[in-house]
Each structure stands twice: as C-alpha cells, then as structure tokens.
Amino acid sequence: MKTKRMAKHGLELLGLMMIGEGVVGLLYPRRYSLFWKMGPEWMRAGAEWFAEHRDQTRLFCVGEIAAGLWLSAHELDES
C-alpha cells in the first residue's frame, strides 16, 4: 500500500516537473532547446532543430504542459 502511494506521488511530481519545464520552453524556446544539446548526435541534432523552429518548440511545450496537468490531476490522492 505504501509503495502504491509513493508511485502516485512520484507520477504527480513528474507531472509538476513537466508543467514547469513546459512553461520555460514556452517562454524561452531557443534557450530551452539548446539546454538539451548534449549526448548522442541524434539528440544534439534534435535540440538544434527545435532551437531553429521556435513555433514547433512552443507547440511541443503546450502539449507537455497539458500532459503534465493531466498526469498531476490524475494522480491526486482522493482520500
């Protein structure tokens, strides 16, 4: 029972982090994208693409905010 509650809290926290990250990306799309320019070449190339396409980055971030809101609301403990 305790593990299930911890998992729900973890998912709610993930949702809250998604909301925050999405807001930053919505306000600062280029800076947000270049923050992720690390790791393997495909990841760096993806970050560069998003940095060059700010409207698509903002659209992606709106989706991330929506998913984070849904996840956080869905995992709220009703007890």
HTML snippet that shows the backbone in 3Dmol.js (N, CA, C, O; Angstrom):
<script src="https://3Dmol.org/build/3Dmol-min.js"></script>
<div id="view" style="width:600px;height:400px;position:relative"></div>
<script>
const pdb = `
ATOM      1  N   MET A   1       0.828  -1.193   0.000  1.00  0.00           N
ATOM      2  CA  MET A   1       0.000   0.000   0.000  1.00  0.00           C
ATOM      3  C   MET A   1       0.872   1.257   0.000  1.00  0.00           C
ATOM      4  O   MET A   1       0.573   2.219  -0.706  1.00  0.00           O
ATOM      5  N   LYS A   2       1.946   1.249   0.787  1.00  0.00           N
ATOM      6  CA  LYS A   2       2.839   2.394   0.859  1.00  0.00           C
ATOM      7  C   LYS A   2       3.552   2.604  -0.474  1.00  0.00           C
ATOM      8  O   LYS A   2       3.758   3.742  -0.896  1.00  0.00           O
ATOM      9  N   THR A   3       3.931   1.505  -1.140  1.00  0.00           N
ATOM     10  CA  THR A   3       4.621   1.594  -2.421  1.00  0.00           C
ATOM     11  C   THR A   3       3.705   2.202  -3.483  1.00  0.00           C
ATOM     12  O   THR A   3       4.152   2.996  -4.311  1.00  0.00           O
ATOM     13  N   LYS A   4       2.433   1.831  -3.458  1.00  0.00           N
ATOM     14  CA  LYS A   4       1.485   2.373  -4.425  1.00  0.00           C
ATOM     15  C   LYS A   4       1.330   3.884  -4.228  1.00  0.00           C
ATOM     16  O   LYS A   4       1.262   4.636  -5.200  1.00  0.00           O
ATOM     17  N   ARG A   5       1.276   4.317  -2.992  1.00  0.00           N
ATOM     18  CA  ARG A   5       1.136   5.746  -2.707  1.00  0.00           C
ATOM     19  C   ARG A   5       2.394   6.493  -3.132  1.00  0.00           C
ATOM     20  O   ARG A   5       2.305   7.599  -3.666  1.00  0.00           O
ATOM     21  N   MET A   6       3.559   5.905  -2.902  1.00  0.00           N
ATOM     22  CA  MET A   6       4.811   6.536  -3.329  1.00  0.00           C
ATOM     23  C   MET A   6       4.870   6.656  -4.852  1.00  0.00           C
ATOM     24  O   MET A   6       5.348   7.658  -5.383  1.00  0.00           O
ATOM     25  N   ALA A   7       4.382   5.630  -5.547  1.00  0.00           N
ATOM     26  CA  ALA A   7       4.354   5.676  -7.012  1.00  0.00           C
ATOM     27  C   ALA A   7       3.425   6.782  -7.492  1.00  0.00           C
ATOM     28  O   ALA A   7       3.751   7.490  -8.446  1.00  0.00           O
ATOM     29  N   LYS A   8       2.276   6.942  -6.848  1.00  0.00           N
ATOM     30  CA  LYS A   8       1.346   8.007  -7.224  1.00  0.00           C
ATOM     31  C   LYS A   8       1.969   9.379  -6.994  1.00  0.00           C
ATOM     32  O   LYS A   8       1.818  10.278  -7.821  1.00  0.00           O
ATOM     33  N   HIS A   9       2.657   9.540  -5.891  1.00  0.00           N
ATOM     34  CA  HIS A   9       3.322  10.814  -5.605  1.00  0.00           C
ATOM     35  C   HIS A   9       4.440  11.079  -6.621  1.00  0.00           C
ATOM     36  O   HIS A   9       4.643  12.213  -7.055  1.00  0.00           O
ATOM     37  N   GLY A  10       5.150  10.025  -6.987  1.00  0.00           N
ATOM     38  CA  GLY A  10       6.208  10.164  -7.987  1.00  0.00           C
ATOM     39  C   GLY A  10       5.663  10.604  -9.336  1.00  0.00           C
ATOM     40  O   GLY A  10       6.251  11.460  -9.997  1.00  0.00           O
ATOM     41  N   LEU A  11       4.530  10.018  -9.748  1.00  0.00           N
ATOM     42  CA  LEU A  11       3.906  10.412 -11.014  1.00  0.00           C
ATOM     43  C   LEU A  11       3.358  11.833 -10.952  1.00  0.00           C
ATOM     44  O   LEU A  11       3.434  12.576 -11.930  1.00  0.00           O
ATOM     45  N   GLU A  12       2.809  12.206  -9.805  1.00  0.00           N
ATOM     46  CA  GLU A  12       2.327  13.575  -9.643  1.00  0.00           C
ATOM     47  C   GLU A  12       3.494  14.559  -9.720  1.00  0.00           C
ATOM     48  O   GLU A  12       3.375  15.613 -10.345  1.00  0.00           O
ATOM     49  N   LEU A  13       4.613  14.224  -9.095  1.00  0.00           N
ATOM     50  CA  LEU A  13       5.800  15.067  -9.148  1.00  0.00           C
ATOM     51  C   LEU A  13       6.323  15.179 -10.580  1.00  0.00           C
ATOM     52  O   LEU A  13       6.719  16.261 -11.013  1.00  0.00           O
ATOM     53  N   LEU A  14       6.325  14.074 -11.309  1.00  0.00           N
ATOM     54  CA  LEU A  14       6.733  14.096 -12.709  1.00  0.00           C
ATOM     55  C   LEU A  14       5.836  15.060 -13.504  1.00  0.00           C
ATOM     56  O   LEU A  14       6.329  15.838 -14.321  1.00  0.00           O
ATOM     57  N   GLY A  15       4.546  15.005 -13.266  1.00  0.00           N
ATOM     58  CA  GLY A  15       3.613  15.914 -13.935  1.00  0.00           C
ATOM     59  C   GLY A  15       3.915  17.367 -13.614  1.00  0.00           C
ATOM     60  O   GLY A  15       3.881  18.222 -14.499  1.00  0.00           O
ATOM     61  N   LEU A  16       4.209  17.647 -12.356  1.00  0.00           N
ATOM     62  CA  LEU A  16       4.530  19.023 -11.963  1.00  0.00           C
ATOM     63  C   LEU A  16       5.822  19.498 -12.629  1.00  0.00           C
ATOM     64  O   LEU A  16       5.924  20.655 -13.038  1.00  0.00           O
ATOM     65  N   MET A  17       6.797  18.613 -12.735  1.00  0.00           N
ATOM     66  CA  MET A  17       8.050  18.978 -13.405  1.00  0.00           C
ATOM     67  C   MET A  17       7.814  19.219 -14.892  1.00  0.00           C
ATOM     68  O   MET A  17       8.418  20.121 -15.473  1.00  0.00           O
ATOM     69  N   MET A  18       6.952  18.434 -15.509  1.00  0.00           N
ATOM     70  CA  MET A  18       6.623  18.624 -16.915  1.00  0.00           C
ATOM     71  C   MET A  18       5.968  19.984 -17.134  1.00  0.00           C
ATOM     72  O   MET A  18       6.251  20.663 -18.121  1.00  0.00           O
ATOM     73  N   ILE A  19       5.098  20.376 -16.217  1.00  0.00           N
ATOM     74  CA  ILE A  19       4.437  21.680 -16.325  1.00  0.00           C
ATOM     75  C   ILE A  19       5.481  22.793 -16.273  1.00  0.00           C
ATOM     76  O   ILE A  19       5.478  23.690 -17.116  1.00  0.00           O
ATOM     77  N   GLY A  20       6.362  22.735 -15.297  1.00  0.00           N
ATOM     78  CA  GLY A  20       7.389  23.764 -15.156  1.00  0.00           C
ATOM     79  C   GLY A  20       8.314  23.826 -16.360  1.00  0.00           C
ATOM     80  O   GLY A  20       8.618  24.911 -16.857  1.00  0.00           O
ATOM     81  N   GLU A  21       8.760  22.678 -16.828  1.00  0.00           N
ATOM     82  CA  GLU A  21       9.643  22.634 -17.987  1.00  0.00           C
ATOM     83  C   GLU A  21       8.927  23.160 -19.229  1.00  0.00           C
ATOM     84  O   GLU A  21       9.519  23.868 -20.043  1.00  0.00           O
ATOM     85  N   GLY A  22       7.656  22.808 -19.364  1.00  0.00           N
ATOM     86  CA  GLY A  22       6.870  23.282 -20.499  1.00  0.00           C
ATOM     87  C   GLY A  22       6.704  24.789 -20.496  1.00  0.00           C
ATOM     88  O   GLY A  22       6.761  25.420 -21.552  1.00  0.00           O
ATOM     89  N   VAL A  23       6.502  25.374 -19.330  1.00  0.00           N
ATOM     90  CA  VAL A  23       6.360  26.830 -19.232  1.00  0.00           C
ATOM     91  C   VAL A  23       7.659  27.517 -19.635  1.00  0.00           C
ATOM     92  O   VAL A  23       7.634  28.504 -20.371  1.00  0.00           O
ATOM     93  N   VAL A  24       8.784  27.012 -19.164  1.00  0.00           N
ATOM     94  CA  VAL A  24      10.083  27.599 -19.532  1.00  0.00           C
ATOM     95  C   VAL A  24      10.283  27.501 -21.040  1.00  0.00           C
ATOM     96  O   VAL A  24      10.722  28.464 -21.667  1.00  0.00           O
ATOM     97  N   GLY A  25       9.967  26.351 -21.628  1.00  0.00           N
ATOM     98  CA  GLY A  25      10.108  26.184 -23.068  1.00  0.00           C
ATOM     99  C   GLY A  25       9.175  27.068 -23.863  1.00  0.00           C
ATOM    100  O   GLY A  25       9.522  27.521 -24.953  1.00  0.00           O
ATOM    101  N   LEU A  26       8.004  27.314 -23.332  1.00  0.00           N
ATOM    102  CA  LEU A  26       7.040  28.197 -23.983  1.00  0.00           C
ATOM    103  C   LEU A  26       7.539  29.636 -23.994  1.00  0.00           C
ATOM    104  O   LEU A  26       7.379  30.344 -24.988  1.00  0.00           O
ATOM    105  N   LEU A  27       8.135  30.063 -22.909  1.00  0.00           N
ATOM    106  CA  LEU A  27       8.624  31.448 -22.801  1.00  0.00           C
ATOM    107  C   LEU A  27       9.968  31.660 -23.490  1.00  0.00           C
ATOM    108  O   LEU A  27      10.199  32.719 -24.074  1.00  0.00           O
ATOM    109  N   TYR A  28      10.853  30.672 -23.430  1.00  0.00           N
ATOM    110  CA  TYR A  28      12.217  30.783 -23.968  1.00  0.00           C
ATOM    111  C   TYR A  28      12.539  29.571 -24.838  1.00  0.00           C
ATOM    112  O   TYR A  28      13.370  28.750 -24.450  1.00  0.00           O
ATOM    113  N   PRO A  29      11.910  29.435 -25.995  1.00  0.00           N
ATOM    114  CA  PRO A  29      12.050  28.202 -26.771  1.00  0.00           C
ATOM    115  C   PRO A  29      13.474  27.890 -27.243  1.00  0.00           C
ATOM    116  O   PRO A  29      13.889  26.731 -27.221  1.00  0.00           O
ATOM    117  N   ARG A  30      14.220  28.903 -27.666  1.00  0.00           N
ATOM    118  CA  ARG A  30      15.578  28.634 -28.152  1.00  0.00           C
ATOM    119  C   ARG A  30      16.496  28.216 -27.007  1.00  0.00           C
ATOM    120  O   ARG A  30      17.220  27.227 -27.110  1.00  0.00           O
ATOM    121  N   ARG A  31      16.460  28.972 -25.923  1.00  0.00           N
ATOM    122  CA  ARG A  31      17.294  28.658 -24.761  1.00  0.00           C
ATOM    123  C   ARG A  31      16.955  27.274 -24.202  1.00  0.00           C
ATOM    124  O   ARG A  31      17.844  26.493 -23.862  1.00  0.00           O
ATOM    125  N   TYR A  32      15.658  26.988 -24.115  1.00  0.00           N
ATOM    126  CA  TYR A  32      15.189  25.691 -23.622  1.00  0.00           C
ATOM    127  C   TYR A  32      15.714  24.559 -24.502  1.00  0.00           C
ATOM    128  O   TYR A  32      16.185  23.540 -23.996  1.00  0.00           O
ATOM    129  N   SER A  33      15.629  24.741 -25.825  1.00  0.00           N
ATOM    130  CA  SER A  33      16.067  23.689 -26.747  1.00  0.00           C
ATOM    131  C   SER A  33      17.564  23.451 -26.652  1.00  0.00           C
ATOM    132  O   SER A  33      18.013  22.306 -26.620  1.00  0.00           O
ATOM    133  N   LEU A  34      18.334  24.525 -26.606  1.00  0.00           N
ATOM    134  CA  LEU A  34      19.788  24.377 -26.564  1.00  0.00           C
ATOM    135  C   LEU A  34      20.274  23.793 -25.239  1.00  0.00           C
ATOM    136  O   LEU A  34      21.377  23.251 -25.166  1.00  0.00           O
ATOM    137  N   PHE A  35      19.455  23.903 -24.194  1.00  0.00           N
ATOM    138  CA  PHE A  35      19.790  23.275 -22.916  1.00  0.00           C
ATOM    139  C   PHE A  35      19.946  21.764 -23.085  1.00  0.00           C
ATOM    140  O   PHE A  35      20.753  21.140 -22.395  1.00  0.00           O
ATOM    141  N   TRP A  36      19.173  21.176 -24.004  1.00  0.00           N
ATOM    142  CA  TRP A  36      19.182  19.738 -24.217  1.00  0.00           C
ATOM    143  C   TRP A  36      20.172  19.309 -25.285  1.00  0.00           C
ATOM    144  O   TRP A  36      20.164  18.148 -25.694  1.00  0.00           O
ATOM    145  N   LYS A  37      21.028  20.218 -25.749  1.00  0.00           N
ATOM    146  CA  LYS A  37      22.004  19.883 -26.794  1.00  0.00           C
ATOM    147  C   LYS A  37      23.200  19.182 -26.154  1.00  0.00           C
ATOM    148  O   LYS A  37      24.231  19.802 -25.892  1.00  0.00           O
ATOM    149  N   MET A  38      23.050  17.890 -25.909  1.00  0.00           N
ATOM    150  CA  MET A  38      24.088  17.071 -25.274  1.00  0.00           C
ATOM    151  C   MET A  38      23.842  15.623 -25.652  1.00  0.00           C
ATOM    152  O   MET A  38      22.827  15.291 -26.263  1.00  0.00           O
ATOM    153  N   GLY A  39      24.759  14.786 -25.292  1.00  0.00           N
ATOM    154  CA  GLY A  39      24.583  13.358 -25.522  1.00  0.00           C
ATOM    155  C   GLY A  39      24.872  12.946 -26.951  1.00  0.00           C
ATOM    156  O   GLY A  39      25.695  13.559 -27.630  1.00  0.00           O
ATOM    157  N   PRO A  40      24.185  11.891 -27.408  1.00  0.00           N
ATOM    158  CA  PRO A  40      24.455  11.358 -28.747  1.00  0.00           C
ATOM    159  C   PRO A  40      24.082  12.364 -29.853  1.00  0.00           C
ATOM    160  O   PRO A  40      23.323  13.306 -29.627  1.00  0.00           O
ATOM    161  N   GLU A  41      24.629  12.136 -31.029  1.00  0.00           N
ATOM    162  CA  GLU A  41      24.425  13.061 -32.152  1.00  0.00           C
ATOM    163  C   GLU A  41      22.948  13.273 -32.472  1.00  0.00           C
ATOM    164  O   GLU A  41      22.542  14.400 -32.755  1.00  0.00           O
ATOM    165  N   TRP A  42      22.137  12.217 -32.434  1.00  0.00           N
ATOM    166  CA  TRP A  42      20.724  12.373 -32.775  1.00  0.00           C
ATOM    167  C   TRP A  42      20.023  13.307 -31.795  1.00  0.00           C
ATOM    168  O   TRP A  42      19.116  14.044 -32.181  1.00  0.00           O
ATOM    169  N   MET A  43      20.438  13.281 -30.533  1.00  0.00           N
ATOM    170  CA  MET A  43      19.832  14.159 -29.522  1.00  0.00           C
ATOM    171  C   MET A  43      20.276  15.610 -29.722  1.00  0.00           C
ATOM    172  O   MET A  43      19.470  16.531 -29.590  1.00  0.00           O
ATOM    173  N   ARG A  44      21.546  15.811 -30.036  1.00  0.00           N
ATOM    174  CA  ARG A  44      22.050  17.162 -30.303  1.00  0.00           C
ATOM    175  C   ARG A  44      21.397  17.740 -31.551  1.00  0.00           C
ATOM    176  O   ARG A  44      21.051  18.920 -31.586  1.00  0.00           O
ATOM    177  N   ALA A  45      21.229  16.909 -32.574  1.00  0.00           N
ATOM    178  CA  ALA A  45      20.580  17.361 -33.811  1.00  0.00           C
ATOM    179  C   ALA A  45      19.121  17.730 -33.544  1.00  0.00           C
ATOM    180  O   ALA A  45      18.624  18.720 -34.081  1.00  0.00           O
ATOM    181  N   GLY A  46      18.443  16.950 -32.728  1.00  0.00           N
ATOM    182  CA  GLY A  46      17.048  17.260 -32.377  1.00  0.00           C
ATOM    183  C   GLY A  46      16.942  18.563 -31.608  1.00  0.00           C
ATOM    184  O   GLY A  46      16.033  19.357 -31.853  1.00  0.00           O
ATOM    185  N   ALA A  47      17.854  18.791 -30.687  1.00  0.00           N
ATOM    186  CA  ALA A  47      17.855  20.034 -29.921  1.00  0.00           C
ATOM    187  C   ALA A  47      18.092  21.228 -30.837  1.00  0.00           C
ATOM    188  O   ALA A  47      17.454  22.270 -30.689  1.00  0.00           O
ATOM    189  N   GLU A  48      19.010  21.069 -31.782  1.00  0.00           N
ATOM    190  CA  GLU A  48      19.294  22.146 -32.741  1.00  0.00           C
ATOM    191  C   GLU A  48      18.070  22.425 -33.620  1.00  0.00           C
ATOM    192  O   GLU A  48      17.754  23.582 -33.896  1.00  0.00           O
ATOM    193  N   TRP A  49      17.389  21.370 -34.055  1.00  0.00           N
ATOM    194  CA  TRP A  49      16.190  21.544 -34.881  1.00  0.00           C
ATOM    195  C   TRP A  49      15.128  22.338 -34.115  1.00  0.00           C
ATOM    196  O   TRP A  49      14.550  23.284 -34.652  1.00  0.00           O
ATOM    197  N   PHE A  50      14.872  21.955 -32.864  1.00  0.00           N
ATOM    198  CA  PHE A  50      13.890  22.676 -32.051  1.00  0.00           C
ATOM    199  C   PHE A  50      14.325  24.122 -31.802  1.00  0.00           C
ATOM    200  O   PHE A  50      13.482  25.018 -31.769  1.00  0.00           O
ATOM    201  N   ALA A  51      15.618  24.360 -31.629  1.00  0.00           N
ATOM    202  CA  ALA A  51      16.119  25.720 -31.412  1.00  0.00           C
ATOM    203  C   ALA A  51      15.856  26.589 -32.639  1.00  0.00           C
ATOM    204  O   ALA A  51      15.591  27.784 -32.508  1.00  0.00           O
ATOM    205  N   GLU A  52      15.928  25.997 -33.828  1.00  0.00           N
ATOM    206  CA  GLU A  52      15.691  26.737 -35.060  1.00  0.00           C
ATOM    207  C   GLU A  52      14.206  26.882 -35.390  1.00  0.00           C
ATOM    208  O   GLU A  52      13.836  27.743 -36.189  1.00  0.00           O
ATOM    209  N   HIS A  53      13.362  26.066 -34.797  1.00  0.00           N
ATOM    210  CA  HIS A  53      11.918  26.072 -35.081  1.00  0.00           C
ATOM    211  C   HIS A  53      11.161  26.391 -33.789  1.00  0.00           C
ATOM    212  O   HIS A  53      10.617  25.507 -33.127  1.00  0.00           O
ATOM    213  N   ARG A  54      11.148  27.660 -33.461  1.00  0.00           N
ATOM    214  CA  ARG A  54      10.592  28.084 -32.173  1.00  0.00           C
ATOM    215  C   ARG A  54       9.097  27.825 -32.048  1.00  0.00           C
ATOM    216  O   ARG A  54       8.624  27.470 -30.969  1.00  0.00           O
ATOM    217  N   ASP A  55       8.345  27.997 -33.130  1.00  0.00           N
ATOM    218  CA  ASP A  55       6.898  27.759 -33.045  1.00  0.00           C
ATOM    219  C   ASP A  55       6.591  26.295 -32.757  1.00  0.00           C
ATOM    220  O   ASP A  55       5.693  25.990 -31.973  1.00  0.00           O
ATOM    221  N   GLN A  56       7.334  25.388 -33.388  1.00  0.00           N
ATOM    222  CA  GLN A  56       7.142  23.961 -33.121  1.00  0.00           C
ATOM    223  C   GLN A  56       7.548  23.622 -31.682  1.00  0.00           C
ATOM    224  O   GLN A  56       6.926  22.780 -31.035  1.00  0.00           O
ATOM    225  N   THR A  57       8.595  24.287 -31.195  1.00  0.00           N
ATOM    226  CA  THR A  57       9.006  24.077 -29.809  1.00  0.00           C
ATOM    227  C   THR A  57       7.907  24.517 -28.866  1.00  0.00           C
ATOM    228  O   THR A  57       7.590  23.816 -27.904  1.00  0.00           O
ATOM    229  N   ARG A  58       7.326  25.670 -29.134  1.00  0.00           N
ATOM    230  CA  ARG A  58       6.233  26.157 -28.286  1.00  0.00           C
ATOM    231  C   ARG A  58       5.034  25.212 -28.330  1.00  0.00           C
ATOM    232  O   ARG A  58       4.410  24.952 -27.301  1.00  0.00           O
ATOM    233  N   LEU A  59       4.716  24.706 -29.503  1.00  0.00           N
ATOM    234  CA  LEU A  59       3.606  23.759 -29.628  1.00  0.00           C
ATOM    235  C   LEU A  59       3.892  22.487 -28.825  1.00  0.00           C
ATOM    236  O   LEU A  59       3.017  21.980 -28.124  1.00  0.00           O
ATOM    237  N   PHE A  60       5.118  21.979 -28.933  1.00  0.00           N
ATOM    238  CA  PHE A  60       5.526  20.804 -28.164  1.00  0.00           C
ATOM    239  C   PHE A  60       5.386  21.083 -26.663  1.00  0.00           C
ATOM    240  O   PHE A  60       4.922  20.229 -25.907  1.00  0.00           O
ATOM    241  N   CYS A  61       5.792  22.288 -26.239  1.00  0.00           N
ATOM    242  CA  CYS A  61       5.740  22.640 -24.818  1.00  0.00           C
ATOM    243  C   CYS A  61       4.304  22.769 -24.319  1.00  0.00           C
ATOM    244  O   CYS A  61       4.017  22.415 -23.175  1.00  0.00           O
ATOM    245  N   VAL A  62       3.403  23.268 -25.154  1.00  0.00           N
ATOM    246  CA  VAL A  62       1.987  23.320 -24.770  1.00  0.00           C
ATOM    247  C   VAL A  62       1.473  21.897 -24.534  1.00  0.00           C
ATOM    248  O   VAL A  62       0.731  21.649 -23.582  1.00  0.00           O
ATOM    249  N   GLY A  63       1.869  20.969 -25.403  1.00  0.00           N
ATOM    250  CA  GLY A  63       1.498  19.568 -25.203  1.00  0.00           C
ATOM    251  C   GLY A  63       2.087  18.991 -23.928  1.00  0.00           C
ATOM    252  O   GLY A  63       1.436  18.212 -23.231  1.00  0.00           O
ATOM    253  N   GLU A  64       3.319  19.374 -23.624  1.00  0.00           N
ATOM    254  CA  GLU A  64       3.960  18.904 -22.395  1.00  0.00           C
ATOM    255  C   GLU A  64       3.242  19.443 -21.155  1.00  0.00           C
ATOM    256  O   GLU A  64       3.067  18.723 -20.172  1.00  0.00           O
ATOM    257  N   ILE A  65       2.831  20.706 -21.208  1.00  0.00           N
ATOM    258  CA  ILE A  65       2.075  21.296 -20.093  1.00  0.00           C
ATOM    259  C   ILE A  65       0.745  20.564 -19.918  1.00  0.00           C
ATOM    260  O   ILE A  65       0.358  20.228 -18.799  1.00  0.00           O
ATOM    261  N   ALA A  66       0.050  20.320 -21.028  1.00  0.00           N
ATOM    262  CA  ALA A  66      -1.230  19.616 -20.960  1.00  0.00           C
ATOM    263  C   ALA A  66      -1.060  18.208 -20.393  1.00  0.00           C
ATOM    264  O   ALA A  66      -1.855  17.773 -19.560  1.00  0.00           O
ATOM    265  N   ALA A  67      -0.032  17.501 -20.841  1.00  0.00           N
ATOM    266  CA  ALA A  67       0.222  16.150 -20.330  1.00  0.00           C
ATOM    267  C   ALA A  67       0.581  16.197 -18.847  1.00  0.00           C
ATOM    268  O   ALA A  67       0.144  15.346 -18.073  1.00  0.00           O
ATOM    269  N   GLY A  68       1.376  17.189 -18.453  1.00  0.00           N
ATOM    270  CA  GLY A  68       1.736  17.328 -17.041  1.00  0.00           C
ATOM    271  C   GLY A  68       0.535  17.633 -16.166  1.00  0.00           C
ATOM    272  O   GLY A  68       0.407  17.100 -15.064  1.00  0.00           O
ATOM    273  N   LEU A  69      -0.350  18.499 -16.666  1.00  0.00           N
ATOM    274  CA  LEU A  69      -1.577  18.803 -15.913  1.00  0.00           C
ATOM    275  C   LEU A  69      -2.446  17.568 -15.769  1.00  0.00           C
ATOM    276  O   LEU A  69      -2.974  17.294 -14.692  1.00  0.00           O
ATOM    277  N   TRP A  70      -2.592  16.824 -16.857  1.00  0.00           N
ATOM    278  CA  TRP A  70      -3.403  15.611 -16.799  1.00  0.00           C
ATOM    279  C   TRP A  70      -2.796  14.612 -15.831  1.00  0.00           C
ATOM    280  O   TRP A  70      -3.500  14.035 -15.003  1.00  0.00           O
ATOM    281  N   LEU A  71      -1.489  14.406 -15.934  1.00  0.00           N
ATOM    282  CA  LEU A  71      -0.830  13.430 -15.072  1.00  0.00           C
ATOM    283  C   LEU A  71      -0.950  13.827 -13.603  1.00  0.00           C
ATOM    284  O   LEU A  71      -1.251  12.990 -12.752  1.00  0.00           O
ATOM    285  N   SER A  72      -0.716  15.096 -13.310  1.00  0.00           N
ATOM    286  CA  SER A  72      -0.802  15.559 -11.912  1.00  0.00           C
ATOM    287  C   SER A  72      -2.222  15.420 -11.371  1.00  0.00           C
ATOM    288  O   SER A  72      -2.418  14.953 -10.249  1.00  0.00           O
ATOM    289  N   ALA A  73      -3.201  15.819 -12.158  1.00  0.00           N
ATOM    290  CA  ALA A  73      -4.595  15.731 -11.714  1.00  0.00           C
ATOM    291  C   ALA A  73      -5.032  14.277 -11.585  1.00  0.00           C
ATOM    292  O   ALA A  73      -5.781  13.926 -10.673  1.00  0.00           O
ATOM    293  N   HIS A  74      -4.566  13.439 -12.493  1.00  0.00           N
ATOM    294  CA  HIS A  74      -4.946  12.031 -12.491  1.00  0.00           C
ATOM    295  C   HIS A  74      -4.375  11.290 -11.290  1.00  0.00           C
ATOM    296  O   HIS A  74      -4.981  10.335 -10.805  1.00  0.00           O
ATOM    297  N   GLU A  75      -3.228  11.716 -10.814  1.00  0.00           N
ATOM    298  CA  GLU A  75      -2.568  11.013  -9.718  1.00  0.00           C
ATOM    299  C   GLU A  75      -2.883  11.591  -8.350  1.00  0.00           C
ATOM    300  O   GLU A  75      -2.388  11.089  -7.340  1.00  0.00           O
ATOM    301  N   LEU A  76      -3.699  12.642  -8.297  1.00  0.00           N
ATOM    302  CA  LEU A  76      -4.035  13.221  -6.983  1.00  0.00           C
ATOM    303  C   LEU A  76      -4.719  12.175  -6.113  1.00  0.00           C
ATOM    304  O   LEU A  76      -5.589  11.434  -6.571  1.00  0.00           O
ATOM    305  N   ASP A  77      -4.313  12.131  -4.864  1.00  0.00           N
ATOM    306  CA  ASP A  77      -4.904  11.194  -3.921  1.00  0.00           C
ATOM    307  C   ASP A  77      -6.258  11.743  -3.471  1.00  0.00           C
ATOM    308  O   ASP A  77      -6.334  12.847  -2.933  1.00  0.00           O
ATOM    309  N   GLU A  78      -7.304  10.989  -3.686  1.00  0.00           N
ATOM    310  CA  GLU A  78      -8.648  11.453  -3.368  1.00  0.00           C
ATOM    311  C   GLU A  78      -9.058  11.153  -1.937  1.00  0.00           C
ATOM    312  O   GLU A  78     -10.176  11.474  -1.533  1.00  0.00           O
ATOM    313  N   SER A  79      -8.169  10.543  -1.167  1.00  0.00           N
ATOM    314  CA  SER A  79      -8.540  10.199   0.215  1.00  0.00           C
ATOM    315  C   SER A  79      -8.339  11.348   1.168  1.00  0.00           C
ATOM    316  O   SER A  79      -8.606  11.214   2.362  1.00  0.00           O
TER     317      SER A  79
END
`;
const viewer = $3Dmol.createViewer("view");
viewer.addModel(pdb, "pdb");
viewer.setStyle({}, {cartoon: {color: "spectrum"}});
viewer.zoomTo();
viewer.render();
</script>
